Amino acid sequence: MARRCMISGKGPMVGNNVSHAKNKTKRRFLPNLRTVRIQLEDGTSTKVRICAKELRTLKKSS
């Protein structure tokens, strides 16, 4: 299963681990995904994987 937000499309980013001696090695920054159950307009509910930022936005709008 892809590590991608189903609403915003946010996915993993690539960067560097930087040590005290400035040695650089590749690393991945993963999104903060949560599995939540969302109620749809027709009364049914479905599970979606969304990032924490989008979850906060959904709670703010409802």
PQR file with spaces between the fields and no chain letter, atoms N, CA, C, O and H, PARSE charges and radii, in Angstrom:
ATOM       1  N    MET     1       0.846   -1.180    0.000 -0.4000 1.5000
ATOM       2  CA   MET     1       0.000    0.000    0.000 -0.0000 2.0000
ATOM       3  C    MET     1       0.891    1.242    0.000  0.5500 1.7000
ATOM       4  O    MET     1       1.856    1.327    0.759 -0.5500 1.4000
ATOM       5  N    ALA     2       0.559    2.186   -0.847 -0.4000 1.5000
ATOM       6  CA   ALA     2       1.378    3.382   -0.993 -0.0000 2.0000
ATOM       7  C    ALA     2       1.246    4.288    0.232  0.5500 1.7000
ATOM       8  O    ALA     2       0.167    4.410    0.812 -0.5500 1.4000
ATOM       9  H    ALA     2      -0.225    2.117   -1.464  0.4000 1.0000
ATOM      10  N    ARG     3       2.342    4.912    0.612 -0.4000 1.5000
ATOM      11  CA   ARG     3       2.327    5.875    1.716 -0.0000 2.0000
ATOM      12  C    ARG     3       1.971    7.242    1.150  0.5500 1.7000
ATOM      13  O    ARG     3       2.828    8.113    0.997 -0.5500 1.4000
ATOM      14  H    ARG     3       3.218    4.812    0.141  0.4000 1.0000
ATOM      15  N    ARG     4       0.699    7.409    0.845 -0.4000 1.5000
ATOM      16  CA   ARG     4       0.242    8.640    0.211 -0.0000 2.0000
ATOM      17  C    ARG     4      -1.114    9.023    0.794  0.5500 1.7000
ATOM      18  O    ARG     4      -1.975    8.169    1.006 -0.5500 1.4000
ATOM      19  H    ARG     4       0.003    6.702    0.969  0.4000 1.0000
ATOM      20  N    CYS     5      -1.292   10.315    1.049 -0.4000 1.5000
ATOM      21  CA   CYS     5      -2.557   10.831    1.564 -0.0000 2.0000
ATOM      22  C    CYS     5      -3.601   10.761    0.452  0.5500 1.7000
ATOM      23  O    CYS     5      -3.334   11.145   -0.686 -0.5500 1.4000
ATOM      24  H    CYS     5      -0.592   11.009    0.877  0.4000 1.0000
ATOM      25  N    MET     6      -4.798   10.263    0.794 -0.4000 1.5000
ATOM      26  CA   MET     6      -5.840   10.094   -0.219 -0.0000 2.0000
ATOM      27  C    MET     6      -6.525   11.413   -0.575  0.5500 1.7000
ATOM      28  O    MET     6      -7.209   11.484   -1.596 -0.5500 1.4000
ATOM      29  H    MET     6      -5.015    9.950    1.719  0.4000 1.0000
ATOM      30  N    ILE     7      -6.361   12.452    0.235 -0.4000 1.5000
ATOM      31  CA   ILE     7      -6.997   13.740   -0.041 -0.0000 2.0000
ATOM      32  C    ILE     7      -6.007   14.697   -0.700  0.5500 1.7000
ATOM      33  O    ILE     7      -6.262   15.204   -1.792 -0.5500 1.4000
ATOM      34  H    ILE     7      -5.806   12.394    1.064  0.4000 1.0000
ATOM      35  N    SER     8      -4.882   14.943   -0.036 -0.4000 1.5000
ATOM      36  CA   SER     8      -3.939   15.940   -0.545 -0.0000 2.0000
ATOM      37  C    SER     8      -2.910   15.350   -1.502  0.5500 1.7000
ATOM      38  O    SER     8      -2.291   16.092   -2.265 -0.5500 1.4000
ATOM      39  H    SER     8      -4.675   14.531    0.851  0.4000 1.0000
ATOM      40  N    GLY     9      -2.711   14.030   -1.478 -0.4000 1.5000
ATOM      41  CA   GLY     9      -1.705   13.412   -2.337 -0.0000 2.0000
ATOM      42  C    GLY     9      -0.299   13.523   -1.798  0.5500 1.7000
ATOM      43  O    GLY     9       0.663   13.213   -2.501 -0.5500 1.4000
ATOM      44  H    GLY     9      -3.213   13.427   -0.857  0.4000 1.0000
ATOM      45  N    LYS    10      -0.165   13.967   -0.540 -0.4000 1.5000
ATOM      46  CA   LYS    10       1.151   14.111    0.061 -0.0000 2.0000
ATOM      47  C    LYS    10       1.811   12.747    0.218  0.5500 1.7000
ATOM      48  O    LYS    10       1.184   11.806    0.706 -0.5500 1.4000
ATOM      49  H    LYS    10      -0.947   14.219    0.031  0.4000 1.0000
ATOM      50  N    GLY    11       3.071   12.634   -0.194 -0.4000 1.5000
ATOM      51  CA   GLY    11       3.791   11.370   -0.130 -0.0000 2.0000
ATOM      52  C    GLY    11       5.170   11.549    0.479  0.5500 1.7000
ATOM      53  O    GLY    11       5.477   12.617    1.008 -0.5500 1.4000
ATOM      54  H    GLY    11       3.580   13.398   -0.590  0.4000 1.0000
ATOM      55  N    PRO    12       6.008   10.517    0.413 -0.5600 1.5000
ATOM      56  CA   PRO    12       7.343   10.604    0.990  0.2800 2.0000
ATOM      57  C    PRO    12       8.210   11.635    0.272  0.5500 1.7000
ATOM      58  O    PRO    12       8.092   11.838   -0.936 -0.5500 1.4000
ATOM      59  N    MET    13       9.087   12.283    1.049 -0.4000 1.5000
ATOM      60  CA   MET    13      10.065   13.218    0.497 -0.0000 2.0000
ATOM      61  C    MET    13      11.456   12.670    0.788  0.5500 1.7000
ATOM      62  O    MET    13      11.624   11.837    1.678 -0.5500 1.4000
ATOM      63  H    MET    13       9.183   12.118    2.031  0.4000 1.0000
ATOM      64  N    VAL    14      12.444   13.133    0.046 -0.4000 1.5000
ATOM      65  CA   VAL    14      13.814   12.648    0.197 -0.0000 2.0000
ATOM      66  C    VAL    14      14.691   13.781    0.703  0.5500 1.7000
ATOM      67  O    VAL    14      14.557   14.930    0.282 -0.5500 1.4000
ATOM      68  H    VAL    14      12.307   13.810   -0.677  0.4000 1.0000
ATOM      69  N    GLY    15      15.591   13.433    1.611 -0.4000 1.5000
ATOM      70  CA   GLY    15      16.520   14.425    2.139 -0.0000 2.0000
ATOM      71  C    GLY    15      17.778   13.743    2.633  0.5500 1.7000
ATOM      72  O    GLY    15      18.082   12.615    2.245 -0.5500 1.4000
ATOM      73  H    GLY    15      15.701   12.500    1.953  0.4000 1.0000
ATOM      74  N    ASN    16      18.502   14.431    3.487 -0.4000 1.5000
ATOM      75  CA   ASN    16      19.751   13.910    4.011 -0.0000 2.0000
ATOM      76  C    ASN    16      19.738   13.844    5.530  0.5500 1.7000
ATOM      77  O    ASN    16      19.211   14.737    6.193 -0.5500 1.4000
ATOM      78  H    ASN    16      18.255   15.348    3.802  0.4000 1.0000
ATOM      79  N    ASN    17      20.331   12.765    6.086 -0.4000 1.5000
ATOM      80  CA   ASN    17      20.739   12.759    7.480 -0.0000 2.0000
ATOM      81  C    ASN    17      22.064   13.486    7.511  0.5500 1.7000
ATOM      82  O    ASN    17      22.957   13.170    6.725 -0.5500 1.4000
ATOM      83  H    ASN    17      20.759   12.040    5.547  0.4000 1.0000
ATOM      84  N    VAL    18      22.214   14.447    8.396 -0.4000 1.5000
ATOM      85  CA   VAL    18      23.461   15.195    8.478 -0.0000 2.0000
ATOM      86  C    VAL    18      24.040   14.993    9.869  0.5500 1.7000
ATOM      87  O    VAL    18      23.429   15.374   10.868 -0.5500 1.4000
ATOM      88  H    VAL    18      21.489   14.704    9.034  0.4000 1.0000
ATOM      89  N    SER    19      25.227   14.390    9.926 -0.4000 1.5000
ATOM      90  CA   SER    19      25.865   14.138   11.209 -0.0000 2.0000
ATOM      91  C    SER    19      26.567   15.397   11.703  0.5500 1.7000
ATOM      92  O    SER    19      26.620   16.415   11.014 -0.5500 1.4000
ATOM      93  H    SER    19      25.723   14.081    9.114  0.4000 1.0000
ATOM      94  N    HIS    20      27.104   15.298   12.913 -0.4000 1.5000
ATOM      95  CA   HIS    20      27.833   16.422   13.498 -0.0000 2.0000
ATOM      96  C    HIS    20      29.063   16.776   12.659  0.5500 1.7000
ATOM      97  O    HIS    20      29.476   17.934   12.603 -0.5500 1.4000
ATOM      98  H    HIS    20      27.061   14.470   13.473  0.4000 1.0000
ATOM      99  N    ALA    21      29.639   15.762   12.010 -0.4000 1.5000
ATOM     100  CA   ALA    21      30.806   15.963   11.151 -0.0000 2.0000
ATOM     101  C    ALA    21      30.414   16.311    9.718  0.5500 1.7000
ATOM     102  O    ALA    21      31.253   16.281    8.817 -0.5500 1.4000
ATOM     103  H    ALA    21      29.303   14.821   12.056  0.4000 1.0000
ATOM     104  N    LYS    22      29.152   16.638    9.510 -0.4000 1.5000
ATOM     105  CA   LYS    22      28.604   17.038    8.205 -0.0000 2.0000
ATOM     106  C    LYS    22      28.647   15.914    7.162  0.5500 1.7000
ATOM     107  O    LYS    22      28.683   16.185    5.961 -0.5500 1.4000
ATOM     108  H    LYS    22      28.471   16.663   10.242  0.4000 1.0000
ATOM     109  N    ASN    23      28.643   14.652    7.618 -0.4000 1.5000
ATOM     110  CA   ASN    23      28.511   13.533    6.684 -0.0000 2.0000
ATOM     111  C    ASN    23      27.045   13.437    6.299  0.5500 1.7000
ATOM     112  O    ASN    23      26.165   13.546    7.153 -0.5500 1.4000
ATOM     113  H    ASN    23      28.614   14.432    8.593  0.4000 1.0000
ATOM     114  N    LYS    24      26.782   13.233    5.014 -0.4000 1.5000
ATOM     115  CA   LYS    24      25.410   13.197    4.532 -0.0000 2.0000
ATOM     116  C    LYS    24      25.077   11.813    3.991  0.5500 1.7000
ATOM     117  O    LYS    24      25.816   11.263    3.174 -0.5500 1.4000
ATOM     118  H    LYS    24      27.497   13.145    4.320  0.4000 1.0000
ATOM     119  N    THR    25      23.954   11.250    4.453 -0.4000 1.5000
ATOM     120  CA   THR    25      23.418   10.006    3.928 -0.0000 2.0000
ATOM     121  C    THR    25      21.941   10.229    3.622  0.5500 1.7000
ATOM     122  O    THR    25      21.266   11.002    4.303 -0.5500 1.4000
ATOM     123  H    THR    25      23.354   11.696    5.117  0.4000 1.0000
ATOM     124  N    LYS    26      21.448    9.546    2.592 -0.4000 1.5000
ATOM     125  CA   LYS    26      20.062    9.735    2.155 -0.0000 2.0000
ATOM     126  C    LYS    26      19.089    9.193    3.197  0.5500 1.7000
ATOM     127  O    LYS    26      19.374    8.203    3.871 -0.5500 1.4000
ATOM     128  H    LYS    26      21.997    8.919    2.039  0.4000 1.0000
ATOM     129  N    ARG    27      17.943    9.851    3.319 -0.4000 1.5000
ATOM     130  CA   ARG    27      16.863    9.394    4.170 -0.0000 2.0000
ATOM     131  C    ARG    27      15.529    9.780    3.555  0.5500 1.7000
ATOM     132  O    ARG    27      15.479   10.565    2.608 -0.5500 1.4000
ATOM     133  H    ARG    27      17.712   10.655    2.771  0.4000 1.0000
ATOM     134  N    ARG    28      14.443    9.224    4.096 -0.4000 1.5000
ATOM     135  CA   ARG    28      13.102    9.538    3.609 -0.0000 2.0000
ATOM     136  C    ARG    28      12.301   10.171    4.730  0.5500 1.7000
ATOM     137  O    ARG    28      12.363    9.740    5.881 -0.5500 1.4000
ATOM     138  H    ARG    28      14.483    8.586    4.865  0.4000 1.0000
ATOM     139  N    PHE    29      11.546   11.201    4.375 -0.4000 1.5000
ATOM     140  CA   PHE    29      10.609   11.832    5.300 -0.0000 2.0000
ATOM     141  C    PHE    29       9.222   11.308    4.926  0.5500 1.7000
ATOM     142  O    PHE    29       8.706   11.624    3.854 -0.5500 1.4000
ATOM     143  H    PHE    29      11.495   11.552    3.440  0.4000 1.0000
ATOM     144  N    LEU    30       8.620   10.508    5.810 -0.4000 1.5000
ATOM     145  CA   LEU    30       7.309    9.919    5.525 -0.0000 2.0000
ATOM     146  C    LEU    30       6.201   10.809    6.068  0.5500 1.7000
ATOM     147  O    LEU    30       6.374   11.428    7.117 -0.5500 1.4000
ATOM     148  H    LEU    30       9.039   10.252    6.681  0.4000 1.0000
ATOM     149  N    PRO    31       5.057   10.887    5.371 -0.5600 1.5000
ATOM     150  CA   PRO    31       3.941   11.683    5.880  0.2800 2.0000
ATOM     151  C    PRO    31       3.325   11.022    7.113  0.5500 1.7000
ATOM     152  O    PRO    31       3.409    9.806    7.284 -0.5500 1.4000
ATOM     153  N    ASN    32       2.710   11.831    7.963 -0.4000 1.5000
ATOM     154  CA   ASN    32       2.092   11.363    9.196 -0.0000 2.0000
ATOM     155  C    ASN    32       0.681   10.865    8.877  0.5500 1.7000
ATOM     156  O    ASN    32      -0.294   11.597    9.052 -0.5500 1.4000
ATOM     157  H    ASN    32       2.641   12.819    7.825  0.4000 1.0000
ATOM     158  N    LEU    33       0.576    9.608    8.405 -0.4000 1.5000
ATOM     159  CA   LEU    33      -0.705    9.072    7.940 -0.0000 2.0000
ATOM     160  C    LEU    33      -1.502    8.455    9.075  0.5500 1.7000
ATOM     161  O    LEU    33      -0.948    7.825    9.976 -0.5500 1.4000
ATOM     162  H    LEU    33       1.368    9.014    8.263  0.4000 1.0000
ATOM     163  N    ARG    34      -2.817    8.650    9.014 -0.4000 1.5000
ATOM     164  CA   ARG    34      -3.758    8.087    9.971 -0.0000 2.0000
ATOM     165  C    ARG    34      -4.881    7.423    9.182  0.5500 1.7000
ATOM     166  O    ARG    34      -5.312    7.948    8.156 -0.5500 1.4000
ATOM     167  H    ARG    34      -3.267    9.162    8.283  0.4000 1.0000
ATOM     168  N    THR    35      -5.352    6.284    9.649 -0.4000 1.5000
ATOM     169  CA   THR    35      -6.506    5.632    9.040 -0.0000 2.0000
ATOM     170  C    THR    35      -7.740    6.054    9.816  0.5500 1.7000
ATOM     171  O    THR    35      -7.848    5.784   11.012 -0.5500 1.4000
ATOM     172  H    THR    35      -5.002    5.858   10.483  0.4000 1.0000
ATOM     173  N    VAL    36      -8.668    6.713    9.146 -0.4000 1.5000
ATOM     174  CA   VAL    36      -9.887    7.204    9.796 -0.0000 2.0000
ATOM     175  C    VAL    36     -11.100    6.752    9.003  0.5500 1.7000
ATOM     176  O    VAL    36     -11.019    6.489    7.803 -0.5500 1.4000
ATOM     177  H    VAL    36      -8.581    6.932    8.174  0.4000 1.0000
ATOM     178  N    ARG    37     -12.227    6.667    9.698 -0.4000 1.5000
ATOM     179  CA   ARG    37     -13.495    6.319    9.070 -0.0000 2.0000
ATOM     180  C    ARG    37     -14.256    7.616    8.818  0.5500 1.7000
ATOM     181  O    ARG    37     -14.494    8.392    9.743 -0.5500 1.4000
ATOM     182  H    ARG    37     -12.293    6.880   10.673  0.4000 1.0000
ATOM     183  N    ILE    38     -14.639    7.849    7.555 -0.4000 1.5000
ATOM     184  CA   ILE    38     -15.310    9.084    7.169 -0.0000 2.0000
ATOM     185  C    ILE    38     -16.737    8.768    6.735  0.5500 1.7000
ATOM     186  O    ILE    38     -16.975    7.824    5.981 -0.5500 1.4000
ATOM     187  H    ILE    38     -14.446    7.218    6.803  0.4000 1.0000
ATOM     188  N    GLN    39     -17.670    9.561    7.216 -0.4000 1.5000
ATOM     189  CA   GLN    39     -19.080    9.416    6.849 -0.0000 2.0000
ATOM     190  C    GLN    39     -19.318   10.157    5.535  0.5500 1.7000
ATOM     191  O    GLN    39     -19.009   11.344    5.425 -0.5500 1.4000
ATOM     192  H    GLN    39     -17.477   10.327    7.829  0.4000 1.0000
ATOM     193  N    LEU    40     -19.863    9.463    4.545 -0.4000 1.5000
ATOM     194  CA   LEU    40     -20.147   10.065    3.249 -0.0000 2.0000
ATOM     195  C    LEU    40     -21.541   10.670    3.239  0.5500 1.7000
ATOM     196  O    LEU    40     -22.315   10.464    4.174 -0.5500 1.4000
ATOM     197  H    LEU    40     -20.114    8.499    4.635  0.4000 1.0000
ATOM     198  N    GLU    41     -21.873   11.428    2.169 -0.4000 1.5000
ATOM     199  CA   GLU    41     -23.164   12.100    2.080 -0.0000 2.0000
ATOM     200  C    GLU    41     -24.330   11.125    2.007  0.5500 1.7000
ATOM     201  O    GLU    41     -25.416   11.416    2.507 -0.5500 1.4000
ATOM     202  H    GLU    41     -21.245   11.595    1.409  0.4000 1.0000
ATOM     203  N    ASP    42     -24.109    9.961    1.382 -0.4000 1.5000
ATOM     204  CA   ASP    42     -25.206    8.993    1.237 -0.0000 2.0000
ATOM     205  C    ASP    42     -25.426    8.142    2.482  0.5500 1.7000
ATOM     206  O    ASP    42     -26.243    7.222    2.455 -0.5500 1.4000
ATOM     207  H    ASP    42     -23.227    9.725    0.975  0.4000 1.0000
ATOM     208  N    GLY    43     -24.718    8.426    3.568 -0.4000 1.5000
ATOM     209  CA   GLY    43     -24.916    7.726    4.828 -0.0000 2.0000
ATOM     210  C    GLY    43     -23.957    6.581    5.086  0.5500 1.7000
ATOM     211  O    GLY    43     -23.874    6.084    6.210 -0.5500 1.4000
ATOM     212  H    GLY    43     -24.054    9.173    3.590  0.4000 1.0000
ATOM     213  N    THR    44     -23.228    6.154    4.060 -0.4000 1.5000
ATOM     214  CA   THR    44     -22.262    5.079    4.259 -0.0000 2.0000
ATOM     215  C    THR    44     -20.953    5.650    4.782  0.5500 1.7000
ATOM     216  O    THR    44     -20.698    6.851    4.690 -0.5500 1.4000
ATOM     217  H    THR    44     -23.295    6.558    3.148  0.4000 1.0000
ATOM     218  N    SER    45     -20.131    4.767    5.332 -0.4000 1.5000
ATOM     219  CA   SER    45     -18.829    5.212    5.819 -0.0000 2.0000
ATOM     220  C    SER    45     -17.738    4.399    5.143  0.5500 1.7000
ATOM     221  O    SER    45     -17.957    3.252    4.753 -0.5500 1.4000
ATOM     222  H    SER    45     -20.338    3.792    5.407  0.4000 1.0000
ATOM     223  N    THR    46     -16.566    4.997    5.008 -0.4000 1.5000
ATOM     224  CA   THR    46     -15.440    4.331    4.380 -0.0000 2.0000
ATOM     225  C    THR    46     -14.169    4.689    5.124  0.5500 1.7000
ATOM     226  O    THR    46     -14.078    5.750    5.742 -0.5500 1.4000
ATOM     227  H    THR    46     -16.389    5.928    5.324  0.4000 1.0000
ATOM     228  N    LYS    47     -13.179    3.792    5.063 -0.4000 1.5000
ATOM     229  CA   LYS    47     -11.895    4.046    5.698 -0.0000 2.0000
ATOM     230  C    LYS    47     -10.968    4.706    4.686  0.5500 1.7000
ATOM     231  O    LYS    47     -10.868    4.255    3.545 -0.5500 1.4000
ATOM     232  H    LYS    47     -13.253    2.931    4.561  0.4000 1.0000
ATOM     233  N    VAL    48     -10.296    5.764    5.096 -0.4000 1.5000
ATOM     234  CA   VAL    48      -9.329    6.441    4.239 -0.0000 2.0000
ATOM     235  C    VAL    48      -8.048    6.680    5.030  0.5500 1.7000
ATOM     236  O    VAL    48      -8.073    6.830    6.251 -0.5500 1.4000
ATOM     237  H    VAL    48     -10.377    6.131    6.023  0.4000 1.0000
ATOM     238  N    ARG    49      -6.928    6.711    4.311 -0.4000 1.5000
ATOM     239  CA   ARG    49      -5.649    7.032    4.932 -0.0000 2.0000
ATOM     240  C    ARG    49      -5.303    8.470    4.574  0.5500 1.7000
ATOM     241  O    ARG    49      -5.004    8.778    3.420 -0.5500 1.4000
ATOM     242  H    ARG    49      -6.907    6.589    3.319  0.4000 1.0000
ATOM     243  N    ILE    50      -5.346    9.347    5.573 -0.4000 1.5000
ATOM     244  CA   ILE    50      -5.071   10.758    5.334 -0.0000 2.0000
ATOM     245  C    ILE    50      -3.989   11.227    6.297  0.5500 1.7000
ATOM     246  O    ILE    50      -3.793   10.641    7.361 -0.5500 1.4000
ATOM     247  H    ILE    50      -5.589    9.097    6.510  0.4000 1.0000
ATOM     248  N    CYS    51      -3.290   12.287    5.912 -0.4000 1.5000
ATOM     249  CA   CYS    51      -2.249   12.831    6.780 -0.0000 2.0000
ATOM     250  C    CYS    51      -2.897   13.630    7.907  0.5500 1.7000
ATOM     251  O    CYS    51      -4.052   14.041    7.805 -0.5500 1.4000
ATOM     252  H    CYS    51      -3.449   12.763    5.047  0.4000 1.0000
ATOM     253  N    ALA    52      -2.151   13.842    8.964 -0.4000 1.5000
ATOM     254  CA   ALA    52      -2.674   14.495   10.162 -0.0000 2.0000
ATOM     255  C    ALA    52      -3.128   15.924    9.870  0.5500 1.7000
ATOM     256  O    ALA    52      -4.079   16.406   10.485 -0.5500 1.4000
ATOM     257  H    ALA    52      -1.212   13.508    9.047  0.4000 1.0000
ATOM     258  N    LYS    53      -2.461   16.605    8.941 -0.4000 1.5000
ATOM     259  CA   LYS    53      -2.852   17.966    8.594 -0.0000 2.0000
ATOM     260  C    LYS    53      -4.243   18.002    7.981  0.5500 1.7000
ATOM     261  O    LYS    53      -5.043   18.881    8.304 -0.5500 1.4000
ATOM     262  H    LYS    53      -1.688   16.213    8.442  0.4000 1.0000
ATOM     263  N    GLU    54      -4.539   17.042    7.090 -0.4000 1.5000
ATOM     264  CA   GLU    54      -5.862   16.986    6.459 -0.0000 2.0000
ATOM     265  C    GLU    54      -6.930   16.571    7.468  0.5500 1.7000
ATOM     266  O    GLU    54      -8.066   17.038    7.388 -0.5500 1.4000
ATOM     267  H    GLU    54      -3.889   16.328    6.828  0.4000 1.0000
ATOM     268  N    LEU    55      -6.582   15.701    8.415 -0.4000 1.5000
ATOM     269  CA   LEU    55      -7.518   15.317    9.462 -0.0000 2.0000
ATOM     270  C    LEU    55      -7.904   16.536   10.290  0.5500 1.7000
ATOM     271  O    LEU    55      -9.070   16.708   10.642 -0.5500 1.4000
ATOM     272  H    LEU    55      -5.659   15.322    8.480  0.4000 1.0000
ATOM     273  N    ARG    56      -6.933   17.375   10.597 -0.4000 1.5000
ATOM     274  CA   ARG    56      -7.173   18.605   11.354 -0.0000 2.0000
ATOM     275  C    ARG    56      -8.084   19.548   10.558  0.5500 1.7000
ATOM     276  O    ARG    56      -8.968   20.189   11.126 -0.5500 1.4000
ATOM     277  H    ARG    56      -5.985   17.236   10.310  0.4000 1.0000
ATOM     278  N    THR    57      -7.863   19.628    9.248 -0.4000 1.5000
ATOM     279  CA   THR    57      -8.681   20.473    8.383 -0.0000 2.0000
ATOM     280  C    THR    57     -10.122   19.963    8.327  0.5500 1.7000
ATOM     281  O    THR    57     -11.062   20.757    8.352 -0.5500 1.4000
ATOM     282  H    THR    57      -7.145   19.107    8.787  0.4000 1.0000
ATOM     283  N    LEU    58     -10.298   18.627    8.250 -0.4000 1.5000
ATOM     284  CA   LEU    58     -11.642   18.047    8.226 -0.0000 2.0000
ATOM     285  C    LEU    58     -12.388   18.308    9.517  0.5500 1.7000
ATOM     286  O    LEU    58     -13.577   18.626    9.492 -0.5500 1.4000
ATOM     287  H    LEU    58      -9.534   17.982    8.230  0.4000 1.0000
ATOM     288  N    LYS    59     -11.703   18.180   10.652 -0.4000 1.5000
ATOM     289  CA   LYS    59     -12.348   18.427   11.937 -0.0000 2.0000
ATOM     290  C    LYS    59     -12.713   19.897   12.094  0.5500 1.7000
ATOM     291  O    LYS    59     -13.720   20.231   12.719 -0.5500 1.4000
ATOM     292  H    LYS    59     -10.737   17.922   10.673  0.4000 1.0000
ATOM     293  N    LYS    60     -11.881   20.784   11.520 -0.4000 1.5000
ATOM     294  CA   LYS    60     -12.137   22.216   11.615 -0.0000 2.0000
ATOM     295  C    LYS    60     -13.364   22.604   10.782  0.5500 1.7000
ATOM     296  O    LYS    60     -14.136   23.471   11.191 -0.5500 1.4000
ATOM     297  H    LYS    60     -11.063   20.513   11.013  0.4000 1.0000
ATOM     298  N    SER    61     -13.548   21.975    9.625 -0.4000 1.5000
ATOM     299  CA   SER    61     -14.640   22.349    8.741 -0.0000 2.0000
ATOM     300  C    SER    61     -15.989   21.763    9.167  0.5500 1.7000
ATOM     301  O    SER    61     -17.039   22.281    8.788 -0.5500 1.4000
ATOM     302  H    SER    61     -12.920   21.270    9.293  0.4000 1.0000
ATOM     303  N    SER    62     -15.959   20.677    9.958 -0.4000 1.5000
ATOM     304  CA   SER    62     -17.236   20.067   10.352 -0.0000 2.0000
ATOM     305  C    SER    62     -17.702   20.508   11.727  0.5500 1.7000
ATOM     306  O    SER    62     -18.758   20.076   12.189 -0.5500 1.4000
ATOM     307  H    SER    62     -15.106   20.256   10.266  0.4000 1.0000
